[in-house]
Amino acid sequence: MQNFELMILGCSSATPTSTRNPTAQLLNIAERFFLIDCGEGTQMQLRKFHVKFQKINHILISHLHGDHYLGLMGLISSMHLLGRTNDLHVYCPAELQEILEVQFKHSQTRLNYTIVYHHHTYENNVLLFEDEKVEVRGIALNHRIPCCGFIFREKPLPGNISKEMIVKYKLTVEEIVYLKQGSDLSLADGTVVPNKDLITNKTFPRSYAFCSDTIYDEGIIPYIKDVDLLYHEATFMNAMLPRAIQTHHTTALQAGIIAQKANAKKLIIGHYSARYKDIEPLVDEARQTFENTFPAIEGEVTTVSPVLI
């Protein structure tokens, strides 16, 4: 079974603390490594948690507040100095390309590799990336400046056909391929054997939604419905709701409501305000509305396990 793992690299909001770094996450789906946001210090976190930089071919930046991208220039530079030659795909606001290129210009930097920019359109459900294993789509978030969330969906995996069935029906290689793609089996006498009676260990495709900075907004729910793992910002506790509204952020209680209404399987909250030394009260508050809530903790890996159909 292929990997589906999320590592938290940073979970603080605008101001880092002595124990928490700004937002950054690493998602591994079938050995496709996606870096989601790249706050200050991200490359140090990658080193700390023994992640090889050059495995990362896709970097997604949600928006242009510094705690979500100020680590990117340093990471790009280190990839260059370490001899990278493969293309690096960056999904980002169009203005980020300008920000990076002015730094390359004035430092007279000529990268050994090409950065391929994919500019956000801030449309819901727009396709950002797709291959045979995974697809990534954008979600328009409601923040003070244009902001993009991301949803990652695993492509359906083929099930297995037991040796017993192969022998019983004298299946050819071609027939096995069609059956793994979901076809039923038609026998010579006209009998049709349903695919479900032949295939075993078939699993539901897994999914992860990253909802970065946003005010409470139920408009995202149709796009994250039934997601296996949801990350949603929870900058403040609900006692600071006026401040959350003023700054276009969400409270922990509200993050739980979004997870509950979206029928998510599991919620991770993060983007904690630096005012909170202890994050357990935020987790407890989110659990008032969504019990299966967990804190974003740097270095922790969450595995989305496969579920049999």
VENFEN-V55634 format. One line per field, one symbol per residue. phi: phi as a letter, one per 30 degrees, with the letter a starting at -180 (. if undefined). A space follows every 50 residues. Layout:
# VENFEN-V55634
phi=???
This chain:
# VENFEN-V55634
phi=.ddabccdcabddecdbdbbcdeabbccbhiccccciadeiddddddeci cdedddcbbccdacdedcbddddddeddedddjdbdeccccaeeddeddd ddddddchcbddbccccbddchcdiddcaabdcabbbcbdccbdbebbcb bcbddecddccdeddddechddeddddddddjddccdddjdccdeddccb hdbddcbbcccdeadebdddeedceiddbbcbdbdbdddceeddddcibc cddddddeddddhddabccaiddddcdcceddddddddcbddcbddbdjd ccccddbdd
